[in-house]
Amino acid sequence: MASGSTFRVIDAYDGPHAGRILRLRLESGDAPTVRSLKGARLRALSPDGDERFVRVDGFPLFGGKVSDARLEKTGRIDVHVTHEGDGIPVAARWAVSAA
């Protein structure tokens, strides 16, 4: 993932089997490629300053086909993540960037 890209979590919920689904909106920087997001380690920062690290496991398909063109055009992408360590889960309004 491009180091200058920052996303905002606009929705978050538990995944169907494990992990968490995050709906992200690009806030600043260039849109990263889908390939660079797959398996990426991301740093999530809450509005209160709490920090969590997550790893992108994949992309849920219920949001539509994932592609670089779609991410570039809309600035939005859904990702399936797993949290590293214990703590509160990533939620709406958190900022997400490359770790």
NUVO-492145 format. One record per residue (C-alpha): residue number from 1; z, y, x. Coordinates in steps of 0.02 Angstrom, whole numbers. Each point is the difference from the previous one (the first is absolute). Example, Ala and Ser with C-alpha at 12.3 -4.5 7.8 and 13.67 -1.06 7.14 Angstrom:
BEGIN
atom drenza->1; w->390; v->-225; u->615
atom drenza->2; w->-33; v->172; u->69
% end
This chain:
BEGIN
atom drenza->1; w->0; v->0; u->0
atom drenza->2; w->-38; v->175; u->61
atom drenza->3; w->158; v->76; u->73
atom drenza->4; w->-27; v->168; u->-87
atom drenza->5; w->-14; v->-71; u->-176
atom drenza->6; w->144; v->24; u->-121
atom drenza->7; w->9; v->-77; u->-173
atom drenza->8; w->116; v->36; u->-146
atom drenza->9; w->64; v->-146; u->-105
atom drenza->10; w->-46; v->41; u->-181
atom drenza->11; w->63; v->-164; u->-72
atom drenza->12; w->94; v->-152; u->66
atom drenza->13; w->54; v->-164; u->-77
atom drenza->14; w->44; v->-178; u->47
atom drenza->15; w->-145; v->-115; u->38
atom drenza->16; w->-32; v->-153; u->-109
atom drenza->17; w->62; v->-127; u->129
atom drenza->18; w->80; v->100; u->139
atom drenza->19; w->-10; v->169; u->85
atom drenza->20; w->-41; v->163; u->-84
atom drenza->21; w->-156; v->85; u->-67
atom drenza->22; w->-21; v->181; u->53
atom drenza->23; w->-128; v->117; u->-77
atom drenza->24; w->-40; v->128; u->135
atom drenza->25; w->-87; v->170; u->-4
atom drenza->26; w->-66; v->78; u->160
atom drenza->27; w->97; v->162; u->33
atom drenza->28; w->-66; v->53; u->169
atom drenza->29; w->-114; v->-57; u->140
atom drenza->30; w->-156; v->-106; u->-8
atom drenza->31; w->-12; v->-153; u->-110
atom drenza->32; w->29; v->-156; u->106
atom drenza->33; w->-113; v->-151; u->-15
atom drenza->34; w->55; v->-145; u->-108
atom drenza->35; w->-12; v->-113; u->153
atom drenza->36; w->123; v->110; u->96
atom drenza->37; w->124; v->-8; u->-144
atom drenza->38; w->-2; v->-191; u->-14
atom drenza->39; w->151; v->-62; u->98
atom drenza->40; w->52; v->176; u->49
atom drenza->41; w->182; v->45; u->28
atom drenza->42; w->41; v->158; u->-96
atom drenza->43; w->148; v->118; u->4
atom drenza->44; w->65; v->55; u->-171
atom drenza->45; w->112; v->153; u->-16
atom drenza->46; w->95; v->40; u->-160
atom drenza->47; w->26; v->177; u->-66
atom drenza->48; w->183; v->-21; u->52
atom drenza->49; w->-46; v->-47; u->179
atom drenza->50; w->23; v->-189; u->-11
atom drenza->51; w->-122; v->-95; u->109
atom drenza->52; w->-76; v->-173; u->-27
atom drenza->53; w->-137; v->-97; u->85
atom drenza->54; w->-123; v->-106; u->-98
atom drenza->55; w->-146; v->-112; u->44
atom drenza->56; w->-160; v->-2; u->-103
atom drenza->57; w->-33; v->-179; u->-55
atom drenza->58; w->-154; v->37; u->-104
atom drenza->59; w->-73; v->91; u->-148
atom drenza->60; w->27; v->-44; u->-184
atom drenza->61; w->-164; v->-13; u->-93
atom drenza->62; w->58; v->62; u->-170
atom drenza->63; w->-30; v->178; u->59
atom drenza->64; w->-184; v->-33; u->32
atom drenza->65; w->-100; v->-52; u->152
atom drenza->66; w->72; v->67; u->161
atom drenza->67; w->-127; v->86; u->113
atom drenza->68; w->-10; v->136; u->131
atom drenza->69; w->-116; v->101; u->-112
atom drenza->70; w->120; v->-6; u->-147
atom drenza->71; w->149; v->50; u->109
atom drenza->72; w->-101; v->143; u->74
atom drenza->73; w->-57; v->61; u->-172
atom drenza->74; w->162; v->-17; u->-99
atom drenza->75; w->132; v->8; u->136
atom drenza->76; w->94; v->-140; u->-88
atom drenza->77; w->36; v->-180; u->42
atom drenza->78; w->118; v->-137; u->-58
atom drenza->79; w->84; v->-105; u->134
atom drenza->80; w->110; v->-155; u->-4
atom drenza->81; w->139; v->19; u->128
atom drenza->82; w->153; v->-91; u->65
atom drenza->83; w->152; v->95; u->60
atom drenza->84; w->69; v->-25; u->174
atom drenza->85; w->188; v->-20; u->0
atom drenza->86; w->121; v->43; u->-138
atom drenza->87; w->24; v->161; u->-97
atom drenza->88; w->-62; v->89; u->-153
atom drenza->89; w->-180; v->-38; u->-48
atom drenza->90; w->-139; v->128; u->19
atom drenza->91; w->-20; v->96; u->-163
atom drenza->92; w->-102; v->140; u->-77
atom drenza->93; w->-8; v->166; u->95
atom drenza->94; w->28; v->-80; u->171
atom drenza->95; w->-116; v->53; u->142
atom drenza->96; w->-92; v->-140; u->93
atom drenza->97; w->-83; v->15; u->170
atom drenza->98; w->-44; v->-107; u->150
atom drenza->99; w->152; v->-68; u->91
% end
